[in-house]
Amino acid sequence: MKGMILAAGYGERLWPLTADRTKPAIPVLGMPLVGYVAEYLAQFGISEVVVNLHHRPESVKRALGDGRQFGVKLEYVHEPVILGTSGAMDNARHLLEDDTFIVINGKIITDIDLHAALKEHKSRDALATLVLLKNRDRERFSIVETHEGLVTRFAGMPTASFDASTGAAPLMFTGIQILEPRIFDYVPRSIFSHSTVDVYPQAIAKGERIVAHVAEGSWYELSTLQRYLDISLALLKNEGVNTYCGLDSFVNESAEVRDSVLWDGATIGAGATVRRSVLGDGVRIRSGENHEHEVIVRADLISGLTPPAKALRGTIQGENFVVSLSQ
């Protein structure tokens, strides 16, 4: 059985951390995000993995290499134009259409039991199985409606009226799906398309079995700067620490650094204060500076670049580009 990691996205909401790399290539506590996904697949015996590329493809290749360090063998598939979640599958169908396969988003960290999902997929003779979680915190993830264990519809975001009418936590899609090759009967050829918009509704309308596997376990989705910081701190807390310092980073003994993430080569001078912040590669915080709830990269990294539409606003402060997370 093969897997496919979706790694072609731009990562606009993670900019400027994605100024020189795509979203799945950003480091999370020293490991590229997409590396967590590759290791997850390997843990369940999925060793042959396809990775789609589009935006800054070299950054993903640098992060993953040939895959051996993560326990997988990789095959890269390039998209000259972005194709969407199911368009990406279509572009790689020649590598996937021989057997059941897994598709997983390249921006998540999880320990969900994939074997349990596979068992249900086979036992229920599904065309596709979507791995779902209960959205207990009512975060802004689309609601997946189900009936008798089958997906019936993809709805809007959780609301107070939804909670009042059902009395239960809404279900959300984790970005993990198990598919039979026959799914390609519903995937448009050679055009942009999304699974939840263009593929599954059509299959459901035809009476296909799209199984809803409601899982348990930890699941983190890193799609915004705030989520990147919060999830990094949550992972650090699990290890009993509050700050991560990357390779060749340096913190002066008189500086105060708390609840922060320092990428490689970051330097914090004497008497400086850094709290609840992310410092990119090579960022230098001068003596006496104070930073709180910010994302900071080197100013030269974004020189000449136009911030993407979904990016938070930032300002040049000396040799750094600073984005406040309080906006």
N, C-alpha and C positions, 0 to 999 in steps of 0.2 A: 504494500500500500504506500502511495506517495502522498506528500503534503505540498501545499503551496502557501508561501508567505506573501502577503500583499505589502509591498514595500515601495510603491511608486509615488506616494503622496508628497505634497509640497511642504506640509508642516507650517502653514501660514501663522497659525495662532501660537506656535512655539518660537517664532522669530523674535529676537535675533539669535537665539541658540541654533537655529537652522540656517543662518546666513551662509555657512560654508558646508552644509551637509543636509541631507534629507532627514525627516522625522525619525524613521527607524534606526538611523545611524547615530543618534545622540547618545552619549554615555549616561548610564544610570548606575551610580556608585561604582564606576570604573568599567562596567561592561556595556557594550552597545545594546540598546533596547532590543534590536532584532536578534541579538545573540540569546537573550532570554527566551525568545520565541523558538529559535532553533533548538535550544536545549530542551525545551518543553516537548517538542515533537519527538526528539531522540529518546526521551524518557519513556515514551509509549511505543517504542520500536519503529518509529517512522524515520528511516535513515536517508531516504531519497527525497530531496526537497527542491522544489522549483521556487525561484524568487523573481518577482517581476520588478523591473526598474524603469524609471523615467527621469524624475528630477534628481540631479546630481548623482547619477548612478555610481560614479567612482567611490562616493563616500560609503555606500552599502558594501561594495566589493572590498574596500579597505577594512570595514568592520567585520565582515564574515570570512573573507578569504575563500578557501575552497570548502569551508565548513567543518573540517576535521576537528578543530579545537572545540567545536560544539557537539560533536558526535554525529554529524550528518555529511552527506555528499550533496553538493549543491549544483544546480543548473540554473543559470541566469537567463531570463527572457526580457529583452528590451522592448519598450513601447515608445516608438517615435513621437506619438501623441498620447496623452493620458486617456485611458480607456474605461476607467471605472471598475468597480469590484467584479462584475460579471464579464465585462469586456476584457479584463485581464485574464480571466479563465479562458475565454474564447481564443485569445492570443497564444495561450499555452495548451490548447486542447490536444495537440498532437503528442504531448507528454503525459496527459492525464486520462485519456479516454479509454484506457484498457482495463481499468479496475476501479473499485471504490477509492475515493481520495478525500483528503482533508484540506480545507481552505481556512486560513487563520489570519487575522489582522496582525500586521507587523508592529503595532504600537501598544501591545498589552503585556502584562506580567501576571501569570496565573498559576494556580496549582490544581485547577479543576480536573477531576478524574475523567480522562478521555476514554479509558477502557469502558467505563460504565455507559458513556454516550454511544460508543460503538456497539456495545451489546444490545442496547435498546434499538439502535438503527437497524441492526440485522434482524432482531426478533419481530420487529413490526413491518418488515419489508418496505422500508421507506425509500422514496426517491431522494429525499434529503432529510437530514436531521439538524435542527438548529439548537445549539447549546444556549440555554437561557438562564438568567438569574432573577431572583426577586429583587426589585429595585426598592429596597426598604427605605432608603434615604431620599427617594423621589428626585433623584438627579435627572438632568436633562438628557435622557436617552429615550428614544421612541418606544412606545408601548407595543408589545407583541401580544395580540389577542389569540386565545386558544379555546378549543372545545374538544373534550375527550382526548386530550393529549396530542391534538393536531393544531398546527398554526392555521388560523383563519384569516388574519388581517394584521397589517402594520398600521398602527394608529399614530396619534400625535404624542405630545409630551404629557407627563403626569400633571394632573391638576387636582385642586381640592374637591371639585365635583366628581372626579373619577373615584377618589378615595371614598367619598360619601356614598356613592352608588354601589360600590363593590365590597367595601370593608376589608379589602386585601391589598397587599403591596402589588403594584403592577409588575409585569414581567418585561425584561429587557434582553436584547440580543447581545451576546458576548463577543461576537466577531469570530466565533468558532463554528464551523459547519462541516458536516459529513455528507458526501455527495456520491451518487451513482453516475456513471458515464452518461446515462440517458438524460441527465439534466441539460446536456448540450442541445437536446431537441427544443429547449425553450430559451436558449441564449442567442441573442441576435448576432449575426456574423459581421465582424470587421467594423463595428461602430462602438461608440461609448454607450455603456449600459451599467445599471446598478442592479444587484440581485434582488433587493427588497422592493424595488420599483418596477423593474422590467421583466424579472424572471419568476419569482415566487408567486406574485399575484396571478400571473397567467397560468402557472402550473396548478395552483389551488382551484382556479376557475374550471380547469379540466378534470378536477376530481383526484389529482395526485396526492399522495400521502407525504405531507411535510410535517415530520414529527417534531414536537416540542419537548426537548429533554431539559427538564428543570434541574439544574445542578446546584451543588453547594461548593464552598471553597473560597479562597481569596482570589480577587480579580482586580487588577489596576489598569486603568486606561489613561495613557499620558498624552493628552492632545492639546493642553494649554499650559502656559507658563505656571499658573497657579497650581494646576494639577501636578505638574512636574515637581514643583517644590514640595507640595503636601505629601505626595506619594513617596518621594525620596526620603522625607523626614519620617514617614510611617515605617519604611523599610529599615531605616537607621534605628528607630526606637525598638524594633524587634531584635536588634543586635545589641541594645543597651547603650547606644551612643547617640549624640545629637548633631554631630557634624562629620562630613566626609571631606577628606583632603586627598586630592589626586596626586599622581606622580610628580615629583619635583616641586610640589607646592611648599610654601614657607609661611609660617605665621610667627611674627615676633612675639616673644614671651610676654611683652607688656600689652599686646592687643587683646581685645575681647571678641571672640568669635563663637556664636551660638546658633544652633538650629539652621545651619547653612550647608551649602554644597560648593566645594571648590574643585574646579576641573584642573587638569594638569598644568603645572607651571604657574599657578596663581600665587601672588605674593601679597602679604598684608603687613604694613609697616607698624612701627612702634606707636602705641597709644591709640591705634585705630579701633573702631567698633563696627562689627558686621553681624547683623542679626537677621534671621529668616530671609536669607538672600542666596542667590546663585551667582557664582563668579565663573565666567568662561575661561577657556585656555589662555594662559599668559596674562591675565588681568593683574594689574598692579594697583593696590590700594595704598595711597601714600600715608605717611605718619599723621595721626590725628584726625583722619577723615572718619565720618560716621555714615553708615549705610544700613538701612532697615527696610525689609520687605521690597527688595529690588532684584532685578536681573541685570547683570553687568557683563558686557563683552568689550573687547578692545575696539576703540573707535576706528582703527584702520581696517578692521574686519568688515565693517559696513560702509566704508567710504565708497561713494559713487553708486551705491545700491538704493533702489526705491523700496521703502517698506511695503510689504504686501498688504492687501486691503484689510485683512483680518488681524493684522498685527497691532499690539498696543503701542502707543506713542512713547518715544524716548527722546533724550537730549544728550548732546555731547557735553561731557564734563571732563575737561582736561584731555587725557589720553584714553578716556573710557566713554562708552555709550551706555547710558543708564536708563532702564525702564522701571518705572514705579509700578508695583503690583496693586497699589491702592488707587486704581482708576476704573 
